[in-house]
Amino acid sequence: MLNGNEIIKHATPVKYRSPMRFVLGLEMVGPSKRVWAGIVIHVFFAIGLLYLVGAGFLLRDWQYISLAIAGPCVFYLLYWL
């Protein structure tokens, strides 16, 4: 059984997925709060990019960068289980 994210993943090319997720995420918020929801989404995206830049600056080998970026996901998986 495919959920909505799987349908989007299989039905659209990669370059269109991020804007589509942004729009679908904003559709779940009321019209009066959509501006703030968009700002919050972009702030967290920018923080993630800064984290990637910092990891790339401190860790020069791509295997270590991959581990540093994937490491925090373990906490989300433990929270989800």
PDB file of N, CA, C and O in Angstrom:
ATOM      1  N   MET A   1       0.845  -1.177   0.000  1.00  0.00           N
ATOM      2  CA  MET A   1       0.000   0.000   0.000  1.00  0.00           C
ATOM      3  C   MET A   1       0.892   1.242   0.000  1.00  0.00           C
ATOM      4  O   MET A   1       1.763   1.381   0.860  1.00  0.00           O
ATOM      5  N   LEU A   2       0.685   2.120  -0.936  1.00  0.00           N
ATOM      6  CA  LEU A   2       1.480   3.331  -1.045  1.00  0.00           C
ATOM      7  C   LEU A   2       0.821   4.474  -0.288  1.00  0.00           C
ATOM      8  O   LEU A   2      -0.388   4.685  -0.383  1.00  0.00           O
ATOM      9  N   ASN A   3       1.636   5.209   0.467  1.00  0.00           N
ATOM     10  CA  ASN A   3       1.101   6.409   1.098  1.00  0.00           C
ATOM     11  C   ASN A   3       1.308   7.603   0.168  1.00  0.00           C
ATOM     12  O   ASN A   3       1.845   7.450  -0.930  1.00  0.00           O
ATOM     13  N   GLY A   4       0.892   8.771   0.596  1.00  0.00           N
ATOM     14  CA  GLY A   4       0.975   9.949  -0.252  1.00  0.00           C
ATOM     15  C   GLY A   4       2.388  10.298  -0.667  1.00  0.00           C
ATOM     16  O   GLY A   4       2.619  10.704  -1.806  1.00  0.00           O
ATOM     17  N   ASN A   5       3.340  10.144   0.245  1.00  0.00           N
ATOM     18  CA  ASN A   5       4.726  10.456  -0.072  1.00  0.00           C
ATOM     19  C   ASN A   5       5.271   9.504  -1.124  1.00  0.00           C
ATOM     20  O   ASN A   5       6.014   9.926  -2.010  1.00  0.00           O
ATOM     21  N   GLU A   6       4.917   8.233  -1.041  1.00  0.00           N
ATOM     22  CA  GLU A   6       5.379   7.253  -2.023  1.00  0.00           C
ATOM     23  C   GLU A   6       4.778   7.544  -3.400  1.00  0.00           C
ATOM     24  O   GLU A   6       5.456   7.394  -4.416  1.00  0.00           O
ATOM     25  N   ILE A   7       3.534   7.952  -3.436  1.00  0.00           N
ATOM     26  CA  ILE A   7       2.895   8.281  -4.716  1.00  0.00           C
ATOM     27  C   ILE A   7       3.586   9.482  -5.349  1.00  0.00           C
ATOM     28  O   ILE A   7       3.849   9.485  -6.552  1.00  0.00           O
ATOM     29  N   ILE A   8       3.884  10.508  -4.539  1.00  0.00           N
ATOM     30  CA  ILE A   8       4.597  11.676  -5.054  1.00  0.00           C
ATOM     31  C   ILE A   8       5.977  11.271  -5.551  1.00  0.00           C
ATOM     32  O   ILE A   8       6.420  11.737  -6.600  1.00  0.00           O
ATOM     33  N   LYS A   9       6.664  10.404  -4.801  1.00  0.00           N
ATOM     34  CA  LYS A   9       8.014   9.993  -5.165  1.00  0.00           C
ATOM     35  C   LYS A   9       8.039   9.257  -6.494  1.00  0.00           C
ATOM     36  O   LYS A   9       8.951   9.459  -7.296  1.00  0.00           O
ATOM     37  N   HIS A  10       7.060   8.414  -6.735  1.00  0.00           N
ATOM     38  CA  HIS A  10       7.059   7.606  -7.954  1.00  0.00           C
ATOM     39  C   HIS A  10       6.415   8.314  -9.135  1.00  0.00           C
ATOM     40  O   HIS A  10       6.661   7.937 -10.280  1.00  0.00           O
ATOM     41  N   ALA A  11       5.602   9.324  -8.887  1.00  0.00           N
ATOM     42  CA  ALA A  11       4.864   9.963  -9.973  1.00  0.00           C
ATOM     43  C   ALA A  11       5.540  11.214 -10.519  1.00  0.00           C
ATOM     44  O   ALA A  11       5.169  11.683 -11.595  1.00  0.00           O
ATOM     45  N   THR A  12       6.517  11.766  -9.811  1.00  0.00           N
ATOM     46  CA  THR A  12       7.118  13.024 -10.251  1.00  0.00           C
ATOM     47  C   THR A  12       8.628  12.897 -10.362  1.00  0.00           C
ATOM     48  O   THR A  12       9.248  12.129  -9.627  1.00  0.00           O
ATOM     49  N   PRO A  13       9.216  13.647 -11.280  1.00  0.00           N
ATOM     50  CA  PRO A  13      10.680  13.676 -11.357  1.00  0.00           C
ATOM     51  C   PRO A  13      11.278  14.322 -10.110  1.00  0.00           C
ATOM     52  O   PRO A  13      10.583  15.016  -9.368  1.00  0.00           O
ATOM     53  N   VAL A  14      12.544  14.094  -9.889  1.00  0.00           N
ATOM     54  CA  VAL A  14      13.211  14.564  -8.669  1.00  0.00           C
ATOM     55  C   VAL A  14      13.183  16.085  -8.559  1.00  0.00           C
ATOM     56  O   VAL A  14      13.012  16.608  -7.458  1.00  0.00           O
ATOM     57  N   LYS A  15      13.343  16.804  -9.655  1.00  0.00           N
ATOM     58  CA  LYS A  15      13.448  18.262  -9.574  1.00  0.00           C
ATOM     59  C   LYS A  15      12.142  18.938  -9.161  1.00  0.00           C
ATOM     60  O   LYS A  15      12.160  20.105  -8.768  1.00  0.00           O
ATOM     61  N   TYR A  16      11.001  18.229  -9.240  1.00  0.00           N
ATOM     62  CA  TYR A  16       9.726  18.829  -8.867  1.00  0.00           C
ATOM     63  C   TYR A  16       9.255  18.423  -7.473  1.00  0.00           C
ATOM     64  O   TYR A  16       8.229  18.927  -7.015  1.00  0.00           O
ATOM     65  N   ARG A  17       9.956  17.544  -6.792  1.00  0.00           N
ATOM     66  CA  ARG A  17       9.460  17.041  -5.513  1.00  0.00           C
ATOM     67  C   ARG A  17       9.514  18.070  -4.397  1.00  0.00           C
ATOM     68  O   ARG A  17       8.562  18.185  -3.625  1.00  0.00           O
ATOM     69  N   SER A  18      10.599  18.818  -4.292  1.00  0.00           N
ATOM     70  CA  SER A  18      10.744  19.744  -3.182  1.00  0.00           C
ATOM     71  C   SER A  18       9.691  20.852  -3.207  1.00  0.00           C
ATOM     72  O   SER A  18       9.077  21.108  -2.170  1.00  0.00           O
ATOM     73  N   PRO A  19       9.450  21.522  -4.337  1.00  0.00           N
ATOM     74  CA  PRO A  19       8.382  22.544  -4.327  1.00  0.00           C
ATOM     75  C   PRO A  19       7.006  21.941  -4.069  1.00  0.00           C
ATOM     76  O   PRO A  19       6.159  22.578  -3.443  1.00  0.00           O
ATOM     77  N   MET A  20       6.778  20.728  -4.544  1.00  0.00           N
ATOM     78  CA  MET A  20       5.480  20.102  -4.332  1.00  0.00           C
ATOM     79  C   MET A  20       5.274  19.802  -2.851  1.00  0.00           C
ATOM     80  O   MET A  20       4.175  19.998  -2.333  1.00  0.00           O
ATOM     81  N   ARG A  21       6.303  19.335  -2.170  1.00  0.00           N
ATOM     82  CA  ARG A  21       6.198  19.078  -0.734  1.00  0.00           C
ATOM     83  C   ARG A  21       5.985  20.375   0.033  1.00  0.00           C
ATOM     84  O   ARG A  21       5.245  20.406   1.017  1.00  0.00           O
ATOM     85  N   PHE A  22       6.630  21.441  -0.414  1.00  0.00           N
ATOM     86  CA  PHE A  22       6.446  22.736   0.237  1.00  0.00           C
ATOM     87  C   PHE A  22       4.994  23.200   0.124  1.00  0.00           C
ATOM     88  O   PHE A  22       4.395  23.637   1.108  1.00  0.00           O
ATOM     89  N   VAL A  23       4.443  23.104  -1.066  1.00  0.00           N
ATOM     90  CA  VAL A  23       3.062  23.537  -1.278  1.00  0.00           C
ATOM     91  C   VAL A  23       2.090  22.649  -0.510  1.00  0.00           C
ATOM     92  O   VAL A  23       1.152  23.149   0.113  1.00  0.00           O
ATOM     93  N   LEU A  24       2.307  21.338  -0.550  1.00  0.00           N
ATOM     94  CA  LEU A  24       1.418  20.442   0.182  1.00  0.00           C
ATOM     95  C   LEU A  24       1.515  20.672   1.690  1.00  0.00           C
ATOM     96  O   LEU A  24       0.516  20.558   2.401  1.00  0.00           O
ATOM     97  N   GLY A  25       2.708  20.992   2.175  1.00  0.00           N
ATOM     98  CA  GLY A  25       2.865  21.306   3.595  1.00  0.00           C
ATOM     99  C   GLY A  25       2.139  22.576   3.986  1.00  0.00           C
ATOM    100  O   GLY A  25       1.572  22.661   5.075  1.00  0.00           O
ATOM    101  N   LEU A  26       2.154  23.572   3.094  1.00  0.00           N
ATOM    102  CA  LEU A  26       1.456  24.822   3.392  1.00  0.00           C
ATOM    103  C   LEU A  26      -0.053  24.676   3.283  1.00  0.00           C
ATOM    104  O   LEU A  26      -0.796  25.432   3.909  1.00  0.00           O
ATOM    105  N   GLU A  27      -0.507  23.718   2.501  1.00  0.00           N
ATOM    106  CA  GLU A  27      -1.953  23.510   2.388  1.00  0.00           C
ATOM    107  C   GLU A  27      -2.560  23.005   3.699  1.00  0.00           C
ATOM    108  O   GLU A  27      -3.758  23.170   3.929  1.00  0.00           O
ATOM    109  N   MET A  28      -1.743  22.392   4.556  1.00  0.00           N
ATOM    110  CA  MET A  28      -2.250  21.873   5.828  1.00  0.00           C
ATOM    111  C   MET A  28      -2.406  22.962   6.883  1.00  0.00           C
ATOM    112  O   MET A  28      -2.978  22.718   7.946  1.00  0.00           O
ATOM    113  N   VAL A  29      -1.897  24.168   6.595  1.00  0.00           N
ATOM    114  CA  VAL A  29      -1.943  25.276   7.538  1.00  0.00           C
ATOM    115  C   VAL A  29      -3.043  26.231   7.096  1.00  0.00           C
ATOM    116  O   VAL A  29      -3.313  26.374   5.904  1.00  0.00           O
ATOM    117  N   GLY A  30      -3.667  26.874   8.055  1.00  0.00           N
ATOM    118  CA  GLY A  30      -4.706  27.848   7.740  1.00  0.00           C
ATOM    119  C   GLY A  30      -4.154  29.020   6.949  1.00  0.00           C
ATOM    120  O   GLY A  30      -2.960  29.310   7.034  1.00  0.00           O
ATOM    121  N   PRO A  31      -5.002  29.706   6.175  1.00  0.00           N
ATOM    122  CA  PRO A  31      -4.543  30.812   5.324  1.00  0.00           C
ATOM    123  C   PRO A  31      -3.848  31.941   6.085  1.00  0.00           C
ATOM    124  O   PRO A  31      -2.954  32.591   5.542  1.00  0.00           O
ATOM    125  N   SER A  32      -4.240  32.175   7.307  1.00  0.00           N
ATOM    126  CA  SER A  32      -3.644  33.284   8.055  1.00  0.00           C
ATOM    127  C   SER A  32      -2.235  32.961   8.563  1.00  0.00           C
ATOM    128  O   SER A  32      -1.483  33.874   8.902  1.00  0.00           O
ATOM    129  N   LYS A  33      -1.874  31.696   8.618  1.00  0.00           N
ATOM    130  CA  LYS A  33      -0.564  31.297   9.149  1.00  0.00           C
ATOM    131  C   LYS A  33       0.378  30.753   8.083  1.00  0.00           C
ATOM    132  O   LYS A  33       1.451  30.252   8.419  1.00  0.00           O
ATOM    133  N   ARG A  34       0.009  30.837   6.819  1.00  0.00           N
ATOM    134  CA  ARG A  34       0.832  30.242   5.762  1.00  0.00           C
ATOM    135  C   ARG A  34       2.164  30.954   5.577  1.00  0.00           C
ATOM    136  O   ARG A  34       3.171  30.315   5.275  1.00  0.00           O
ATOM    137  N   VAL A  35       2.179  32.270   5.754  1.00  0.00           N
ATOM    138  CA  VAL A  35       3.437  33.001   5.610  1.00  0.00           C
ATOM    139  C   VAL A  35       4.432  32.537   6.665  1.00  0.00           C
ATOM    140  O   VAL A  35       5.593  32.269   6.355  1.00  0.00           O
ATOM    141  N   TRP A  36       3.975  32.441   7.919  1.00  0.00           N
ATOM    142  CA  TRP A  36       4.872  32.005   8.991  1.00  0.00           C
ATOM    143  C   TRP A  36       5.283  30.553   8.820  1.00  0.00           C
ATOM    144  O   TRP A  36       6.420  30.200   9.135  1.00  0.00           O
ATOM    145  N   ALA A  37       4.399  29.712   8.336  1.00  0.00           N
ATOM    146  CA  ALA A  37       4.753  28.309   8.095  1.00  0.00           C
ATOM    147  C   ALA A  37       5.826  28.203   7.012  1.00  0.00           C
ATOM    148  O   ALA A  37       6.751  27.399   7.128  1.00  0.00           O
ATOM    149  N   GLY A  38       5.706  29.007   5.969  1.00  0.00           N
ATOM    150  CA  GLY A  38       6.729  29.019   4.925  1.00  0.00           C
ATOM    151  C   GLY A  38       8.069  29.506   5.435  1.00  0.00           C
ATOM    152  O   GLY A  38       9.113  28.972   5.063  1.00  0.00           O
ATOM    153  N   ILE A  39       8.042  30.526   6.291  1.00  0.00           N
ATOM    154  CA  ILE A  39       9.286  31.027   6.879  1.00  0.00           C
ATOM    155  C   ILE A  39       9.944  29.962   7.741  1.00  0.00           C
ATOM    156  O   ILE A  39      11.159  29.778   7.673  1.00  0.00           O
ATOM    157  N   VAL A  40       9.162  29.259   8.549  1.00  0.00           N
ATOM    158  CA  VAL A  40       9.710  28.214   9.415  1.00  0.00           C
ATOM    159  C   VAL A  40      10.318  27.091   8.582  1.00  0.00           C
ATOM    160  O   VAL A  40      11.397  26.594   8.904  1.00  0.00           O
ATOM    161  N   ILE A  41       9.631  26.689   7.512  1.00  0.00           N
ATOM    162  CA  ILE A  41      10.165  25.634   6.644  1.00  0.00           C
ATOM    163  C   ILE A  41      11.505  26.061   6.061  1.00  0.00           C
ATOM    164  O   ILE A  41      12.451  25.274   6.045  1.00  0.00           O
ATOM    165  N   HIS A  42      11.595  27.294   5.584  1.00  0.00           N
ATOM    166  CA  HIS A  42      12.847  27.756   4.988  1.00  0.00           C
ATOM    167  C   HIS A  42      13.952  27.957   6.017  1.00  0.00           C
ATOM    168  O   HIS A  42      15.125  27.749   5.708  1.00  0.00           O
ATOM    169  N   VAL A  43      13.600  28.353   7.222  1.00  0.00           N
ATOM    170  CA  VAL A  43      14.616  28.505   8.267  1.00  0.00           C
ATOM    171  C   VAL A  43      15.242  27.154   8.609  1.00  0.00           C
ATOM    172  O   VAL A  43      16.463  27.046   8.724  1.00  0.00           O
ATOM    173  N   PHE A  44      14.413  26.128   8.770  1.00  0.00           N
ATOM    174  CA  PHE A  44      14.974  24.812   9.074  1.00  0.00           C
ATOM    175  C   PHE A  44      15.791  24.265   7.905  1.00  0.00           C
ATOM    176  O   PHE A  44      16.792  23.582   8.122  1.00  0.00           O
ATOM    177  N   PHE A  45      15.377  24.555   6.664  1.00  0.00           N
ATOM    178  CA  PHE A  45      16.162  24.147   5.503  1.00  0.00           C
ATOM    179  C   PHE A  45      17.520  24.844   5.520  1.00  0.00           C
ATOM    180  O   PHE A  45      18.542  24.214   5.248  1.00  0.00           O
ATOM    181  N   ALA A  46      17.541  26.141   5.839  1.00  0.00           N
ATOM    182  CA  ALA A  46      18.803  26.885   5.888  1.00  0.00           C
ATOM    183  C   ALA A  46      19.708  26.376   7.004  1.00  0.00           C
ATOM    184  O   ALA A  46      20.924  26.298   6.826  1.00  0.00           O
ATOM    185  N   ILE A  47      19.128  26.030   8.153  1.00  0.00           N
ATOM    186  CA  ILE A  47      19.921  25.468   9.250  1.00  0.00           C
ATOM    187  C   ILE A  47      20.537  24.140   8.831  1.00  0.00           C
ATOM    188  O   ILE A  47      21.690  23.862   9.159  1.00  0.00           O
ATOM    189  N   GLY A  48      19.786  23.328   8.116  1.00  0.00           N
ATOM    190  CA  GLY A  48      20.319  22.061   7.613  1.00  0.00           C
ATOM    191  C   GLY A  48      21.465  22.270   6.632  1.00  0.00           C
ATOM    192  O   GLY A  48      22.444  21.524   6.644  1.00  0.00           O
ATOM    193  N   LEU A  49      21.340  23.291   5.779  1.00  0.00           N
ATOM    194  CA  LEU A  49      22.438  23.581   4.854  1.00  0.00           C
ATOM    195  C   LEU A  49      23.681  24.068   5.596  1.00  0.00           C
ATOM    196  O   LEU A  49      24.802  23.713   5.233  1.00  0.00           O
ATOM    197  N   LEU A  50      23.482  24.881   6.633  1.00  0.00           N
ATOM    198  CA  LEU A  50      24.626  25.336   7.423  1.00  0.00           C
ATOM    199  C   LEU A  50      25.302  24.169   8.142  1.00  0.00           C
ATOM    200  O   LEU A  50      26.526  24.129   8.266  1.00  0.00           O
ATOM    201  N   TYR A  51      24.493  23.223   8.612  1.00  0.00           N
ATOM    202  CA  TYR A  51      25.046  22.024   9.248  1.00  0.00           C
ATOM    203  C   TYR A  51      25.867  21.226   8.237  1.00  0.00           C
ATOM    204  O   TYR A  51      26.936  20.719   8.575  1.00  0.00           O
ATOM    205  N   LEU A  52      25.381  21.111   7.008  1.00  0.00           N
ATOM    206  CA  LEU A  52      26.113  20.394   5.967  1.00  0.00           C
ATOM    207  C   LEU A  52      27.423  21.091   5.626  1.00  0.00           C
ATOM    208  O   LEU A  52      28.451  20.439   5.440  1.00  0.00           O
ATOM    209  N   VAL A  53      27.383  22.425   5.545  1.00  0.00           N
ATOM    210  CA  VAL A  53      28.611  23.179   5.257  1.00  0.00           C
ATOM    211  C   VAL A  53      29.622  23.008   6.383  1.00  0.00           C
ATOM    212  O   VAL A  53      30.811  22.815   6.128  1.00  0.00           O
ATOM    213  N   GLY A  54      29.155  23.077   7.627  1.00  0.00           N
ATOM    214  CA  GLY A  54      30.069  22.891   8.758  1.00  0.00           C
ATOM    215  C   GLY A  54      30.663  21.500   8.799  1.00  0.00           C
ATOM    216  O   GLY A  54      31.850  21.339   9.085  1.00  0.00           O
ATOM    217  N   ALA A  55      29.851  20.493   8.517  1.00  0.00           N
ATOM    218  CA  ALA A  55      30.363  19.123   8.486  1.00  0.00           C
ATOM    219  C   ALA A  55      31.369  18.954   7.356  1.00  0.00           C
ATOM    220  O   ALA A  55      32.377  18.267   7.521  1.00  0.00           O
ATOM    221  N   GLY A  56      31.105  19.573   6.215  1.00  0.00           N
ATOM    222  CA  GLY A  56      32.042  19.487   5.099  1.00  0.00           C
ATOM    223  C   GLY A  56      33.345  20.213   5.370  1.00  0.00           C
ATOM    224  O   GLY A  56      34.400  19.804   4.887  1.00  0.00           O
ATOM    225  N   PHE A  57      33.278  21.294   6.144  1.00  0.00           N
ATOM    226  CA  PHE A  57      34.493  22.033   6.471  1.00  0.00           C
ATOM    227  C   PHE A  57      35.352  21.274   7.477  1.00  0.00           C
ATOM    228  O   PHE A  57      36.577  21.235   7.355  1.00  0.00           O
ATOM    229  N   LEU A  58      34.703  20.671   8.469  1.00  0.00           N
ATOM    230  CA  LEU A  58      35.451  19.977   9.512  1.00  0.00           C
ATOM    231  C   LEU A  58      35.887  18.570   9.104  1.00  0.00           C
ATOM    232  O   LEU A  58      36.964  18.118   9.495  1.00  0.00           O
ATOM    233  N   LEU A  59      35.081  17.892   8.340  1.00  0.00           N
ATOM    234  CA  LEU A  59      35.362  16.526   7.916  1.00  0.00           C
ATOM    235  C   LEU A  59      35.605  16.520   6.413  1.00  0.00           C
ATOM    236  O   LEU A  59      34.690  16.783   5.633  1.00  0.00           O
ATOM    237  N   ARG A  60      36.802  16.228   6.015  1.00  0.00           N
ATOM    238  CA  ARG A  60      37.148  16.340   4.593  1.00  0.00           C
ATOM    239  C   ARG A  60      36.802  15.094   3.784  1.00  0.00           C
ATOM    240  O   ARG A  60      36.681  15.178   2.562  1.00  0.00           O
ATOM    241  N   ASP A  61      36.642  13.956   4.423  1.00  0.00           N
ATOM    242  CA  ASP A  61      36.362  12.710   3.714  1.00  0.00           C
ATOM    243  C   ASP A  61      34.853  12.522   3.578  1.00  0.00           C
ATOM    244  O   ASP A  61      34.119  12.709   4.548  1.00  0.00           O
ATOM    245  N   TRP A  62      34.387  12.158   2.393  1.00  0.00           N
ATOM    246  CA  TRP A  62      32.945  12.112   2.155  1.00  0.00           C
ATOM    247  C   TRP A  62      32.248  11.036   2.971  1.00  0.00           C
ATOM    248  O   TRP A  62      31.063  11.172   3.276  1.00  0.00           O
ATOM    249  N   GLN A  63      32.968   9.949   3.340  1.00  0.00           N
ATOM    250  CA  GLN A  63      32.335   8.920   4.166  1.00  0.00           C
ATOM    251  C   GLN A  63      32.018   9.461   5.559  1.00  0.00           C
ATOM    252  O   GLN A  63      30.961   9.161   6.113  1.00  0.00           O
ATOM    253  N   TYR A  64      32.917  10.246   6.122  1.00  0.00           N
ATOM    254  CA  TYR A  64      32.683  10.832   7.441  1.00  0.00           C
ATOM    255  C   TYR A  64      31.584  11.903   7.389  1.00  0.00           C
ATOM    256  O   TYR A  64      30.810  12.055   8.334  1.00  0.00           O
ATOM    257  N   ILE A  65      31.529  12.638   6.278  1.00  0.00           N
ATOM    258  CA  ILE A  65      30.465  13.623   6.126  1.00  0.00           C
ATOM    259  C   ILE A  65      29.112  12.921   6.073  1.00  0.00           C
ATOM    260  O   ILE A  65      28.144  13.381   6.679  1.00  0.00           O
ATOM    261  N   SER A  66      29.047  11.807   5.348  1.00  0.00           N
ATOM    262  CA  SER A  66      27.796  11.052   5.268  1.00  0.00           C
ATOM    263  C   SER A  66      27.369  10.534   6.628  1.00  0.00           C
ATOM    264  O   SER A  66      26.186  10.577   6.966  1.00  0.00           O
ATOM    265  N   LEU A  67      28.315  10.046   7.407  1.00  0.00           N
ATOM    266  CA  LEU A  67      27.993   9.575   8.759  1.00  0.00           C
ATOM    267  C   LEU A  67      27.535  10.721   9.656  1.00  0.00           C
ATOM    268  O   LEU A  67      26.603  10.562  10.445  1.00  0.00           O
ATOM    269  N   ALA A  68      28.186  11.870   9.537  1.00  0.00           N
ATOM    270  CA  ALA A  68      27.807  13.016  10.372  1.00  0.00           C
ATOM    271  C   ALA A  68      26.422  13.538  10.004  1.00  0.00           C
ATOM    272  O   ALA A  68      25.682  13.994  10.875  1.00  0.00           O
ATOM    273  N   ILE A  69      26.072  13.476   8.752  1.00  0.00           N
ATOM    274  CA  ILE A  69      24.757  13.954   8.325  1.00  0.00           C
ATOM    275  C   ILE A  69      23.675  12.941   8.675  1.00  0.00           C
ATOM    276  O   ILE A  69      22.574  13.330   9.065  1.00  0.00           O
ATOM    277  N   ALA A  70      23.964  11.650   8.544  1.00  0.00           N
ATOM    278  CA  ALA A  70      22.965  10.614   8.832  1.00  0.00           C
ATOM    279  C   ALA A  70      22.846  10.322  10.321  1.00  0.00           C
ATOM    280  O   ALA A  70      21.847   9.740  10.746  1.00  0.00           O
ATOM    281  N   GLY A  71      23.823  10.702  11.117  1.00  0.00           N
ATOM    282  CA  GLY A  71      23.814  10.416  12.552  1.00  0.00           C
ATOM    283  C   GLY A  71      22.601  10.938  13.308  1.00  0.00           C
ATOM    284  O   GLY A  71      21.994  10.185  14.070  1.00  0.00           O
ATOM    285  N   PRO A  72      22.225  12.209  13.123  1.00  0.00           N
ATOM    286  CA  PRO A  72      21.044  12.714  13.849  1.00  0.00           C
ATOM    287  C   PRO A  72      19.746  11.996  13.487  1.00  0.00           C
ATOM    288  O   PRO A  72      18.789  12.024  14.261  1.00  0.00           O
ATOM    289  N   CYS A  73      19.704  11.364  12.339  1.00  0.00           N
ATOM    290  CA  CYS A  73      18.481  10.640  11.950  1.00  0.00           C
ATOM    291  C   CYS A  73      18.211   9.459  12.873  1.00  0.00           C
ATOM    292  O   CYS A  73      17.068   9.013  12.981  1.00  0.00           O
ATOM    293  N   VAL A  74      19.237   8.946  13.539  1.00  0.00           N
ATOM    294  CA  VAL A  74      19.050   7.829  14.467  1.00  0.00           C
ATOM    295  C   VAL A  74      18.110   8.241  15.594  1.00  0.00           C
ATOM    296  O   VAL A  74      17.278   7.445  16.030  1.00  0.00           O
ATOM    297  N   PHE A  75      18.237   9.474  16.067  1.00  0.00           N
ATOM    298  CA  PHE A  75      17.350   9.951  17.129  1.00  0.00           C
ATOM    299  C   PHE A  75      15.890   9.991  16.658  1.00  0.00           C
ATOM    300  O   PHE A  75      14.977   9.651  17.410  1.00  0.00           O
ATOM    301  N   TYR A  76      15.687  10.408  15.412  1.00  0.00           N
ATOM    302  CA  TYR A  76      14.318  10.430  14.884  1.00  0.00           C
ATOM    303  C   TYR A  76      13.765   9.013  14.731  1.00  0.00           C
ATOM    304  O   TYR A  76      12.584   8.775  14.984  1.00  0.00           O
ATOM    305  N   LEU A  77      14.609   8.084  14.322  1.00  0.00           N
ATOM    306  CA  LEU A  77      14.144   6.701  14.200  1.00  0.00           C
ATOM    307  C   LEU A  77      13.804   6.108  15.553  1.00  0.00           C
ATOM    308  O   LEU A  77      12.816   5.386  15.684  1.00  0.00           O
ATOM    309  N   LEU A  78      14.617   6.407  16.568  1.00  0.00           N
ATOM    310  CA  LEU A  78      14.313   5.915  17.903  1.00  0.00           C
ATOM    311  C   LEU A  78      13.037   6.549  18.445  1.00  0.00           C
ATOM    312  O   LEU A  78      12.264   5.889  19.138  1.00  0.00           O
ATOM    313  N   TYR A  79      12.816   7.800  18.141  1.00  0.00           N
ATOM    314  CA  TYR A  79      11.598   8.477  18.572  1.00  0.00           C
ATOM    315  C   TYR A  79      10.381   7.875  17.869  1.00  0.00           C
ATOM    316  O   TYR A  79       9.318   7.727  18.472  1.00  0.00           O
ATOM    317  N   TRP A  80      10.545   7.530  16.591  1.00  0.00           N
ATOM    318  CA  TRP A  80       9.434   6.996  15.803  1.00  0.00           C
ATOM    319  C   TRP A  80       9.057   5.591  16.245  1.00  0.00           C
ATOM    320  O   TRP A  80       7.881   5.226  16.225  1.00  0.00           O
ATOM    321  N   LEU A  81      10.048   4.801  16.644  1.00  0.00           N
ATOM    322  CA  LEU A  81       9.768   3.433  17.069  1.00  0.00           C
ATOM    323  C   LEU A  81       9.151   3.477  18.437  1.00  0.00           C
ATOM    324  O   LEU A  81       8.829   2.432  19.003  1.00  0.00           O
TER     325      LEU A  81
END
